[in-house]
């Protein structure tokens, strides 16, 4: 690991989480639930942003 102390701390936290994953579960295509062998639980929720509406015009009208 190389980088600033803050980056190294974040990398260590992610590494620790990945190495302690005990169970991954998907609920309704909306949530990913991660359970660790230390009894911690993390819920990641899907966020969808609506596509912007088109802003094109027909120049031939």
PyMOL commands that set and color helices and strands:
alter all, ss='L'
color gray80, all
select helices_A, chain A and resi 5-19
alter helices_A, ss='H'
color red, helices_A
select strands_A, chain A and resi 21-27+31-36+41-45
alter strands_A, ss='S'
color yellow, strands_A
deselect
rebuild
show_as cartoon
